[in-house]
Amino acid sequence: MRKFFAKAALAPLLLASSLSAQAATWVMDPEGSSVIFKYSYSDTPYQGEFKNVTATFEIDPLSPANCKFEVNIPIADIYVDSEETLSYMLDIELFDVDQFPTARFVADKCTLDSLNSFTAAGQVTIRDVTQPISFPFKLDIEGMRFRLTSEVTLQRLDFGVGQGYFANTSAIPNDVVVTVDVFAKMQ
């Protein structure tokens, strides 16, 4: 039993020593990456995907306080399976893509929560409205790539996504779940 606990105590140290060689700047690899948003309309669940997202990550798992994330989301490249829904989303009452073509997430501080789980302190900007966000994520390094996964809930009305009819939350709730599954390559 004592050997088991000794090995369990050494495992994080061995993993950390292998991660230190991986500290670098990473760029999102679109191959296999996805940023999905989930919402509902009249109690029916739907989802869409943010396409052509670009991201740069500076993260050292051994010194997470110094992390930097920069993520840009071109709103016009949203994918949903209905042309009518897409038209509504891009229109002035929701994303207003003509005036606000890009959403953005930036972070400049991370904390280590467990061996490969972190939380980034950052800001999300949508429709020129910036709100602070706590972004929990799991980070797995696989050779020269890493995989970052997360799920966060945003309040769409906090960003002005929902004007006029769409400000009513009885048909379209305020919560939008964003699921991130991103691969990045060392730059």
N, C-alpha and C positions, 0 to 999 in steps of 0.2 A: 504494500500500500504506500509506503514511504517513497519507493521508486516512482510510482505513478505520479505522486504530487510533485516530485522533483522534475520529472519530465514535463508535466503540465506547466510548471513555473518557467522552465527553460524555453518552451515552445514560442511564446511571444518574443523573447529576446532573439531567438534564431530567425524568426520571421522579420523582425525589425532590422536585423543586420543585413538581410537580403534586400530589404526595401531601400536602405540608404543609398545603394547604388542606382536606384531608380528615380531619385529626386531630380526633377527636371521640368522643362516646359513641355506640355502635352497639347496636341491639337486634335479636335474631334474628328474621328474617322466615320464618315457617313455610312460605311459598310457595316450593316447590322445595328446601327444606332436608331433610336426612335424617341420622340417626345410626343406623347399621346395626351389629349385632354378629354375628360369625361364629364358629361353634363346630362341633365334630363329636361324633358319638355313634357308637360302634362303627365308626370309620373312614369314616362317611358325613357329608359336610359339610352344615351347615344354617346358616340365618341368620334373624335377627329384626330388628325395628326398635324403637328407643325413640321413642315418640310423645309429642306435647305437651311437648317439651323447651322450656325457656325459657332465654335467655342474654342477658347484657349484656357488651359488650366496650368497654373504654376502651383504645384503641391509637393511638399516633402512630408511623407507620412510620419517622419521622426520629428518634424518641427512644424506641425500643422498651423500654428498661429500665423505663420508667414504666407499662407496660401493666397492665391489670386485667381478668380474666375471671371471670365468675360464671355457672355453668351448673347448672341444676336439672333432674333427670330423674325424673319420676313413674313409679316402677316398676310400679304397677298398670296403666299404659297401654302396657306392652310388647305388641308384636304379633308373633306367630308363627302359622304356618298350621295348627297343630294345637291344639285345645282341651285335649287331654290333656297335651301338652308345656307349654302355658301354665300349667295347673294345677300341674304339678311346679315350674315356675320360680317361681311366686308363693308356693309353700309354704315351710314353716319350714326345710327342709333346703337350700334354695337362697337366694332373695332374702328370704324371710320378710317379705312386703309388709305384713302387719298390724303388725309391730313396726318395720319400717324402710321406710316408704313412698317415700322419696326418696333418690336418689344425687346426688352433688354434685361438681363440679370447680371449683376456684378457682385462679387464678394471679395473681401480683403482680409478675412480672418476665419480660421477654422479651429474647432476644438476636437480633440480625440475623445470619443465616447466609449469605445472598446477597441479591440484589436484591429478591426478594419471598418469601423463605423465612426463617422465624423459628423459634425454639424458646421455648416458654413453660415456666417452672419453676413447678410448682404442686402441688396435692394433690387426690387423688380420695378421696371418702368413699362407701363402700358398706357397708351393714349396720353402720353406726356405727364402721367401721374406716377410718382415714385413712392413706393411703400417699403418699409423694412420687412425682411423675411428671415426666418430661421429655416435653413435648408438642410435637413438630415440626409445623409447619404452613406452608402456602403461602397467601399473601394476595394477592388480585387485587381492585383497586378498579375498579368499573364505575359511574361517575357518582355517584349518591347511595346506592349499595349496594356492599357488598364480598362477596366469596366466599372463604370459608376452607375449605381442604381438608386432611385429615390421615388418617393411619392409625397406630394405636398398638396394641400388644399388652399386655393386662393378664393377670396371673396370678390367676384367680378365687379360688383358695384363700388368697391373701394377704389377701383381704377377707372370708373366711369363707363364700364362696358355694360351698357343697359340704360339707354335714354328713352324718354317717352314710354310707349307701350312696354318696352323691354326692361323698364325699371321695376315693374311689378314682379315680385318673386312667387306669386301663386302658380304661374304656369312654368316659369324657368327659375329654379332655385338659385340663390346667390352663390352657393358652393360650386366650384369647378375643381375637379381633381386632376392634377398633372402628374403623369407617370413618366419618369425618365429612365431610359436604359441606353447608356451611351458608351461607346468604345472610343478610346483616344490613343494616338500614337505619339511616341516620344519625338520631339522636334529636333 
